[in-house]
Amino acid sequence: MSESFFERVYSVVRKIPEGKVTSYGAIANYLGTPKSARVVGWAMNASHDLDDVPAHRVVNRNGLLTGKHFFSGSNLMRELLESEGIKIENDKIVDFEHHFWNPST
């Protein structure tokens, strides 16, 4: 049986190094489905019961913490990223290009 799309997304997210982030679109591109960034977001929203999926490391293409509302507590996503050394201002990652991890490279 083949892996579900959500499981394929989780496999990629598990590889994001601590202190790095990636985007919904970068994951979709890596999986060969460039128009499915929104579905990657749905997978992230469904992953919060999976302790081994660091969903806080997935942000939008501009470095905005668009998924923060899906974490328990209003600042949990921010706190998790800051604990990994990532600076956040106005719900956006500072020096996003430096922290960006591209699964395709």
DSSP file (Angstrom, degrees, kcal/mol; ACC not computed):
  #  RESIDUE AA STRUCTURE BP1 BP2  ACC     N-H-->O    O-->H-N    N-H-->O    O-->H-N    TCO  KAPPA ALPHA  PHI   PSI    X-CA   Y-CA   Z-CA
    1    1 A M              0   0    0      0, 0.0     2,-0.1     0, 0.0     0, 0.0   0.000 360.0 360.0 360.0 138.4    0.0    0.0    0.0
    2    2 A S        -     0   0    0      1,-0.1     2,-0.1     0, 0.0     0, 0.0  -0.439 360.0 -98.5 -81.5 155.8    1.3    3.4   -0.9
    3    3 A E        -     0   0    0     -2,-0.1    -1,-0.1     1,-0.1     2,-0.0  -0.423  40.7-112.7 -69.0 141.6    2.0    6.1    1.7
    4    4 A S     >  -     0   0    0     -2,-0.1     4,-2.2     1,-0.1     5,-0.2  -0.323  25.8-111.2 -70.6 160.3   -0.8    8.8    2.0
    5    5 A F  H  > S+     0   0    0      1,-0.2     4,-2.4     2,-0.2     5,-0.2   0.919 119.7  52.9 -58.8 -44.0    0.0   12.3    1.0
    6    6 A F  H  > S+     0   0    0      1,-0.2     4,-2.6     2,-0.2    -1,-0.2   0.911 108.5  50.0 -59.2 -42.2   -0.1   13.5    4.6
    7    7 A E  H  > S+     0   0    0      1,-0.2     4,-2.0     2,-0.2    -1,-0.2   0.878 109.0  52.1 -64.7 -36.3    2.4   10.8    5.6
    8    8 A R  H  X S+     0   0    0     -4,-2.2     4,-1.5     2,-0.2    -1,-0.2   0.904 110.0  49.4 -64.7 -40.2    4.7   11.9    2.8
    9    9 A V  H  X S+     0   0    0     -4,-2.4     4,-2.5     1,-0.2     3,-0.3   0.938 109.9  50.8 -61.2 -47.2    4.5   15.5    4.1
   10   10 A Y  H  X S+     0   0    0     -4,-2.6     4,-2.3     1,-0.2    -1,-0.2   0.856 104.7  57.7 -62.1 -34.9    5.3   14.3    7.6
   11   11 A S  H  < S+     0   0    0     -4,-2.0     4,-0.4     1,-0.2    -1,-0.2   0.894 110.5  43.8 -61.8 -39.3    8.3   12.4    6.4
   12   12 A V  H >< S+     0   0    0     -4,-1.5     3,-1.6    -3,-0.3     4,-0.4   0.930 111.8  52.2 -69.8 -46.0    9.7   15.6    4.9
   13   13 A V  H >< S+     0   0    0     -4,-2.5     3,-1.4     1,-0.3    -2,-0.2   0.855 101.6  60.8 -61.9 -35.7    8.8   17.7    8.0
   14   14 A R  T 3< S+     0   0    0     -4,-2.3    -1,-0.3     1,-0.2    -2,-0.2   0.723 101.1  56.4 -62.8 -19.8   10.6   15.2   10.3
   15   15 A K  T <  S+     0   0    0     -3,-1.6    -1,-0.2    -4,-0.4    -2,-0.2   0.558  75.2 114.0 -89.7  -9.6   13.8   16.0    8.3
   16   16 A I  S <  S-     0   0    0     -3,-1.4     3,-0.1    -4,-0.4     4,-0.1  -0.477  71.0-123.8 -65.7 121.7   13.8   19.8    8.9
   17   17 A P    >   -     0   0    0      0, 0.0     3,-1.8     0, 0.0    -1,-0.1  -0.291  30.0 -92.3 -66.4 151.0   16.9   20.5   11.1
   18   18 A E  T 3  S+     0   0    0      1,-0.3     3,-0.1     3,-0.0    63,-0.0  -0.380 116.1  28.3 -58.6 137.7   16.5   22.2   14.4
   19   19 A G  T 3  S+     0   0    0      1,-0.3     2,-0.3    -3,-0.1    -1,-0.3   0.497 108.0  94.0  85.0   4.3   16.9   26.0   13.9
   20   20 A K    <   -     0   0    0     -3,-1.8    -1,-0.3    -4,-0.1     2,-0.3  -0.857  52.9-164.9-123.9 160.6   15.6   25.8   10.3
   21   21 A V  B     -a  100   0A   0     78,-2.5    80,-3.5    -2,-0.3     2,-0.3  -0.926   0.8-166.0-136.5 162.0   12.2   26.3    8.7
   22   22 A T  E     -b   58   0B   0     35,-2.5    37,-2.8    -2,-0.3     2,-0.3  -0.860  21.5-111.2-138.0 177.9   10.6   25.5    5.4
   23   23 A S  E  >  -b   59   0B   0     -2,-0.3     4,-1.9    78,-0.2    37,-0.2  -0.726  21.9-116.3-113.3 161.9    7.5   26.5    3.6
   24   24 A Y  H  > S+     0   0    0     35,-1.2     4,-2.3    -2,-0.3     5,-0.1   0.916 118.2  49.9 -57.3 -44.3    4.3   24.7    2.6
   25   25 A G  H  > S+     0   0    0      1,-0.2     4,-2.9     2,-0.2    -1,-0.2   0.866 105.7  54.7 -65.9 -37.7    5.2   25.3   -1.1
   26   26 A A  H  > S+     0   0    0      2,-0.2     4,-2.2     1,-0.2    -1,-0.2   0.897 110.5  47.0 -64.0 -38.7    8.7   24.0   -0.7
   27   27 A I  H  X S+     0   0    0     -4,-1.9     4,-2.1     2,-0.2    -2,-0.2   0.933 112.2  49.8 -66.1 -45.5    7.3   20.7    0.7
   28   28 A A  H  <>S+     0   0    0     -4,-2.3     5,-2.7     1,-0.2     4,-0.3   0.917 111.6  48.6 -59.6 -44.1    4.7   20.5   -2.1
   29   29 A N  H ><5S+     0   0    0     -4,-2.9     3,-1.6     1,-0.2    -1,-0.2   0.924 109.6  52.2 -61.6 -44.5    7.4   21.1   -4.7
   30   30 A Y  H 3<5S+     0   0    0     -4,-2.2    -1,-0.2     1,-0.3    -2,-0.2   0.871 108.4  51.2 -59.6 -37.6    9.7   18.5   -3.2
   31   31 A L  T 3<5S-     0   0    0     -4,-2.1    -1,-0.3    -5,-0.1    -2,-0.2   0.446 119.4-111.5 -81.5   1.1    6.8   16.0   -3.3
   32   32 A G  T < 5S+     0   0    0     -3,-1.6    -3,-0.2    -4,-0.3    -2,-0.1   0.686  93.0 103.4  79.8  18.3    6.2   16.8   -7.0
   33   33 A T    > < +     0   0    0     -5,-2.7     3,-2.3    -6,-0.2    -4,-0.1  -0.574  40.5 171.2-129.7  68.9    2.9   18.5   -6.4
   34   34 A P  T 3  S+     0   0    0      0, 0.0     3,-0.4     0, 0.0    -5,-0.2   0.674  75.3  55.0 -60.3 -19.5    3.7   22.2   -6.7
   35   35 A K  T 3  S+     0   0    0      1,-0.2     3,-0.3    -7,-0.2     4,-0.1   0.311  90.5  78.5 -94.0  10.6    0.0   23.3   -6.6
   36   36 A S    <>  +     0   0    0     -3,-2.3     4,-1.9     1,-0.2     3,-0.3   0.051  46.8 119.6-109.9  27.0   -0.7   21.5   -3.3
   37   37 A A  H  > S+     0   0    0     -3,-0.4     4,-1.9     1,-0.2    -1,-0.2   0.881  77.9  54.7 -57.2 -37.7    0.8   23.9   -0.7
   38   38 A R  H  > S+     0   0    0     -3,-0.3     4,-1.9     1,-0.2    -1,-0.2   0.885 105.6  51.6 -64.5 -37.7   -2.6   24.3    0.8
   39   39 A V  H  > S+     0   0    0     -3,-0.3     4,-2.3     2,-0.2    -1,-0.2   0.864 105.2  55.8 -67.6 -34.9   -3.0   20.6    1.3
   40   40 A V  H  X S+     0   0    0     -4,-1.9     4,-2.3     1,-0.2    -1,-0.2   0.913 106.2  52.3 -60.1 -41.3    0.4   20.6    3.0
   41   41 A G  H  X S+     0   0    0     -4,-1.9     4,-2.4     1,-0.2    -2,-0.2   0.896 106.9  51.5 -60.3 -41.1   -1.1   23.2    5.4
   42   42 A W  H  X S+     0   0    0     -4,-1.9     4,-1.6     1,-0.2    -1,-0.2   0.902 108.4  52.0 -62.8 -39.7   -4.0   20.8    6.0
   43   43 A A  H  < S+     0   0    0     -4,-2.3     4,-0.4     1,-0.2    -2,-0.2   0.913 109.1  50.0 -62.2 -42.0   -1.5   18.1    6.8
   44   44 A M  H >< S+     0   0    0     -4,-2.3     3,-1.3     1,-0.2     4,-0.2   0.912 108.8  51.9 -63.4 -41.3    0.3   20.4    9.3
   45   45 A N  H >< S+     0   0    0     -4,-2.4     3,-0.5     1,-0.3    -1,-0.2   0.821 111.1  48.5 -63.4 -30.0   -3.0   21.2   11.0
   46   46 A A  T 3< S+     0   0    0     -4,-1.6     3,-0.4     1,-0.2    -1,-0.3   0.460  98.8  71.8 -87.8  -1.3   -3.8   17.5   11.3
   47   47 A S  T X   +     0   0    0     -3,-1.3     3,-2.5    -4,-0.4     6,-0.2   0.443  59.3 103.3 -96.3   0.3   -0.4   16.7   12.8
   48   48 A H  T <  S+     0   0    0     -3,-0.5    -1,-0.2     1,-0.3    -2,-0.1   0.658  79.8  54.4 -66.5 -14.7   -0.6   18.2   16.2
   49   49 A D  T 3  S+     0   0    0     -3,-0.4     2,-0.9     1,-0.1    -1,-0.3   0.434  89.4  89.5 -91.7   0.2   -1.1   14.9   18.0
   50   50 A L    X   -     0   0    0     -3,-2.5     3,-1.7     1,-0.2    -1,-0.1  -0.837  59.6-168.3-100.9 102.2    2.1   13.5   16.4
   51   51 A D  T 3  S+     0   0    0     -2,-0.9    -1,-0.2     1,-0.3    -3,-0.0   0.714  83.6  57.8 -64.4 -21.2    4.9   14.3   18.7
   52   52 A D  T 3  S+     0   0    0      1,-0.1    -1,-0.3    -3,-0.1    -2,-0.0   0.322  87.4  84.9 -94.4   9.2    7.6   13.5   16.1
   53   53 A V    <   -     0   0    0     -3,-1.7     2,-2.3    -6,-0.2     3,-0.2  -0.917  68.0-152.8-112.5 106.0    6.4   16.0   13.5
   54   54 A P    >   +     0   0    0      0, 0.0     3,-2.1     0, 0.0    -3,-0.1  -0.426  26.2 166.8 -78.4  71.2    7.9   19.5   14.2
   55   55 A A  G >   +     0   0    0     -2,-2.3     3,-1.8     1,-0.3    12,-0.1   0.731  64.7  73.9 -59.9 -24.1    5.0   21.4   12.6
   56   56 A H  G 3  S+     0   0    0      1,-0.3    -1,-0.3    -3,-0.2    25,-0.1   0.685  86.4  65.4 -65.0 -15.4    6.2   24.6   14.1
   57   57 A R  G <  S+     0   0    0     -3,-2.1   -35,-2.5   -36,-0.1     2,-0.6   0.347  84.2  86.4 -88.6   6.3    9.0   24.6   11.5
   58   58 A V  E <   +b   22   0B   0     -3,-1.8     9,-0.3   -37,-0.2   -35,-0.2  -0.940  54.3 157.3-112.7 120.9    6.7   25.0    8.6
   59   59 A V  E     -b   23   0B   0    -37,-2.8   -35,-1.2    -2,-0.6     6,-0.2  -0.682  43.8 -79.0-129.7 179.7    5.7   28.6    7.7
   60   60 A N    >   -     0   0    0      4,-2.1     3,-2.2    -2,-0.2    -1,-0.2  -0.263  53.8 -91.1 -81.0 176.7    4.5   30.4    4.6
   61   61 A R  T 3  S+     0   0    0      1,-0.3    -1,-0.1     2,-0.1   -38,-0.1   0.623 126.3  50.3 -65.9 -13.5    6.7   31.4    1.7
   62   62 A N  T 3  S-     0   0    0      2,-0.1    -1,-0.3    34,-0.0    34,-0.1   0.369 120.9-102.5-103.1   2.9    7.4   34.8    3.3
   63   63 A G  S <  S+     0   0    0     -3,-2.2    30,-2.3     1,-0.3     2,-0.2   0.617  71.5 148.2  86.4  12.8    8.4   33.5    6.7
   64   64 A L  B     -C   92   0C   0     28,-0.2    -4,-2.1     1,-0.1     2,-1.9  -0.591  55.5-125.4 -82.8 143.7    5.1   34.3    8.3
   65   65 A L    >   +     0   0    0     26,-2.6     3,-1.5    -2,-0.2     4,-0.2  -0.445  49.0 155.6 -83.4  64.5    3.7   32.1   11.1
   66   66 A T  T 3   +     0   0    0     -2,-1.9     3,-0.4     1,-0.3    -1,-0.2   0.718  67.7  54.7 -68.3 -21.1    0.4   31.6    9.4
   67   67 A G  T >  S+     0   0    0     -9,-0.3     3,-2.0    -3,-0.2    -1,-0.3   0.364  74.1 105.5 -92.1   6.1   -0.2   28.3   11.2
   68   68 A K  G X   +     0   0    0     -3,-1.5     3,-1.5     1,-0.3     9,-0.3   0.774  69.5  64.6 -61.0 -27.5    0.2   29.8   14.7
   69   69 A H  G 3  S+     0   0    0     -3,-0.4    -1,-0.3     1,-0.3     4,-0.1   0.647  94.4  61.5 -71.0 -13.3   -3.6   29.7   15.4
   70   70 A F  G <  S+     0   0    0     -3,-2.0     2,-0.3     2,-0.1    -1,-0.3   0.413  87.9  87.5 -94.3   1.7   -3.5   25.9   15.2
   71   71 A F  S <  S-     0   0    0     -3,-1.5     2,-0.2    -4,-0.2     5,-0.1  -0.783  90.2-105.6 -97.7 144.5   -1.1   25.5   18.1
   72   72 A S  S    S+     0   0    0     -2,-0.3     4,-0.2     3,-0.1    -2,-0.1  -0.494  96.8  28.6 -66.7 136.0   -2.4   25.3   21.7
   73   73 A G  S >  S-     0   0    0     -2,-0.2     3,-0.9     1,-0.1     4,-0.3   0.346  94.4-102.2  82.3 138.5   -1.7   28.6   23.3
   74   74 A S  T 3  S+     0   0    0      1,-0.2     4,-0.2     2,-0.1    -1,-0.1   0.721 117.0  33.0 -71.0 -21.1   -1.4   31.8   21.3
   75   75 A N  T 3> S+     0   0    0      1,-0.1     4,-2.9     2,-0.1    -1,-0.2   0.264  82.0 108.8-118.4  12.4    2.4   31.9   21.2
   76   76 A L  H <> S+     0   0    0     -3,-0.9     4,-2.7    -4,-0.2     5,-0.2   0.905  80.5  49.2 -60.8 -44.7    3.4   28.3   21.2
   77   77 A M  H  > S+     0   0    0     -4,-0.3     4,-2.2    -9,-0.3    -1,-0.2   0.944 114.6  46.2 -59.6 -47.2    4.7   28.2   17.6
   78   78 A R  H  > S+     0   0    0      1,-0.2     4,-2.9     2,-0.2     5,-0.2   0.926 112.3  50.4 -59.6 -46.6    6.7   31.4   18.2
   79   79 A E  H  X S+     0   0    0     -4,-2.9     4,-2.1     1,-0.2    -1,-0.2   0.892 109.6  50.6 -62.4 -40.7    8.1   30.0   21.5
   80   80 A L  H  X S+     0   0    0     -4,-2.7     4,-0.6    -5,-0.2    -1,-0.2   0.917 113.3  45.3 -63.9 -43.2    9.1   26.8   19.9
   81   81 A L  H ><>S+     0   0    0     -4,-2.2     5,-2.0    -5,-0.2     3,-1.2   0.919 112.7  50.4 -66.8 -43.0   10.9   28.6   17.1
   82   82 A E  H ><5S+     0   0    0     -4,-2.9     3,-1.8     1,-0.3    -1,-0.2   0.850 103.0  60.0 -64.4 -33.0   12.6   31.0   19.4
   83   83 A S  H 3<5S+     0   0    0     -4,-2.1    -1,-0.3     1,-0.3    -2,-0.2   0.709 103.4  53.2 -66.9 -17.6   13.8   28.1   21.6
   84   84 A E  T <<5S-     0   0    0     -3,-1.2    -1,-0.3    -4,-0.6    -2,-0.2   0.277 129.2 -97.4 -98.0   8.6   15.7   26.9   18.5
   85   85 A G  T < 5S+     0   0    0     -3,-1.8     2,-0.5     1,-0.3    -3,-0.2   0.620  79.0 137.4  90.0  13.6   17.4   30.3   18.1
   86   86 A I      < -     0   0    0     -5,-2.0     2,-0.3    -8,-0.1    -1,-0.3  -0.836  46.2-140.3 -97.2 125.7   15.0   31.8   15.5
   87   87 A K        -     0   0    0     -2,-0.5     7,-2.8     7,-0.3     2,-0.4  -0.678  17.2-164.3 -86.9 136.5   14.1   35.4   16.0
   88   88 A I  E     +D   93   0C   0     -2,-0.3     2,-0.4     5,-0.2     5,-0.2  -0.970  10.7 178.9-123.0 134.3   10.5   36.5   15.3
   89   89 A E  E >  S-D   92   0C   0      3,-2.7     3,-1.2    -2,-0.4    -2,-0.0  -0.992  75.4  -9.2-134.2 129.1    9.1   40.0   14.9
   90   90 A N  T 3  S-     0   0    0     -2,-0.4    -1,-0.1     1,-0.3     3,-0.1   0.895 128.6 -56.8  52.2  45.2    5.5   40.7   14.1
   91   91 A D  T 3  S+     0   0    0      1,-0.2   -26,-2.6   -27,-0.1     2,-0.4   0.736 117.4 111.6  60.3  25.5    4.8   37.0   13.5
   92   92 A K  E <  S-CD  64  89C   0     -3,-1.2    -3,-2.7   -28,-0.2     2,-0.3  -0.987  73.3-112.7-130.9 140.3    7.6   36.9   10.8
   93   93 A I  E >   - D   0  88C   0    -30,-2.3     3,-0.8    -2,-0.4     2,-0.3  -0.546  30.1-131.4 -72.5 126.6   10.9   35.1   10.9
   94   94 A V  T 3  S+     0   0    0     -7,-2.8    -7,-0.3    -2,-0.3     5,-0.1  -0.627  91.3   9.9 -77.4 135.1   13.8   37.6   11.0
   95   95 A D  T >> S+     0   0    0     -2,-0.3     4,-1.3     3,-0.1     3,-1.0   0.935  79.7 177.0  59.5  49.2   16.5   36.7    8.4
   96   96 A F  H <> S+     0   0    0     -3,-0.8     4,-1.4     1,-0.3     3,-0.4   0.852  71.7  58.5 -52.3 -43.2   14.2   34.1    6.8
   97   97 A E  H 34 S+     0   0    0      1,-0.2    -1,-0.3     2,-0.2     3,-0.1   0.856 104.4  52.4 -60.1 -35.2   16.6   33.3    4.0
   98   98 A H  H <4 S+     0   0    0     -3,-1.0    -1,-0.2     1,-0.2    -2,-0.2   0.857 115.5  39.7 -68.0 -35.6   19.2   32.3    6.6
   99   99 A H  H  < S+     0   0    0     -4,-1.3   -78,-2.5    -3,-0.4    -1,-0.2   0.557  90.0 114.4 -91.1 -10.0   16.9   29.9    8.4
  100  100 A F  B  <  -a   21   0A   0     -4,-1.4     2,-0.5   -80,-0.2   -78,-0.2  -0.435  47.0-164.0 -71.9 132.4   15.2   28.5    5.3
  101  101 A W        -     0   0    0    -80,-3.5   -78,-0.2    -2,-0.2   -75,-0.0  -0.974   5.7-155.0-115.0 121.5   15.7   24.8    4.6
  102  102 A N    >   -     0   0    0     -2,-0.5     3,-1.8     1,-0.1   -80,-0.1  -0.862   4.7-157.2 -99.2 115.1   14.9   23.6    1.1
  103  103 A P  T 3  S+     0   0    0      0, 0.0    -1,-0.1     0, 0.0   -76,-0.1   0.704  90.2  64.3 -64.7 -16.8   14.0   19.9    1.1
  104  104 A S  T 3         0   0    0      1,-0.2   -77,-0.0   -78,-0.0    -2,-0.0   0.578 360.0 360.0 -83.4  -8.6   14.9   19.8   -2.6
  105  105 A T    <         0   0    0     -3,-1.8    -1,-0.2     0, 0.0    -3,-0.0   0.426 360.0 360.0-113.4 360.0   18.6   20.6   -2.1
